[in-house]
Each structure stands twice: as C-alpha cells, then as structure tokens.
C-alpha cells in the first residue's frame, strides 16, 4: 500500500491522524444528514397538525 518505503513513526502517526479526521468528517456528515431528515419529518408532522386544526 505504501510501497517499499518503511513506515516511520511520524508518518504512521500522521496516517492515524488522517484516518481519525476522515472518520470524524464522515460521522459529522452522517449526523448532519440525520438532523436534516429529522427536521424534514418534524416540519411535515407540524404542517399536518396545523392543517388538521385549521379545518
């Protein structure tokens, strides 16, 4: 994966940091997606309730 060059400790640390940042960004994206989904569902329910009360 990294070729013939051996993985130096600093490079391994950097790779671990990079993986942590990537997974954190991915988790953040998933969290934001779920949050948007929740807001959409909530607004739909609220609209339905308000429409039901107005009639």
Secondary structure, 3 states (H helix, E strand, C coil): CCCCCCCCHHHHHHHHHHHHHHHHHHHHHHHHHHHHHHHHHHHHHHHHHHHHHHC
